[in-house]
């Protein structure tokens, strides 16, 4: 299945300005469908992971708990 997410719809992780491994997500698509597209911020033409809103919330919680 191909889902087109507009280029301007992507939001970078707040850590993207610090370099390293970062992700982007599409909040407007998530609001409209309940499915959150996630991609590597360094590979805009690469694959997009589609997760449920609850799965995305779990990923965010896990990432926050792993901070040094």
Secondary structure, DSSP 8 states (H G I E B T S, - for coil): ------GGG-EE-TTGGG-SS-EEE-HHHHHHHSEEEEEETT-TTS--EEEEHHHHHHHHHHHHHT--
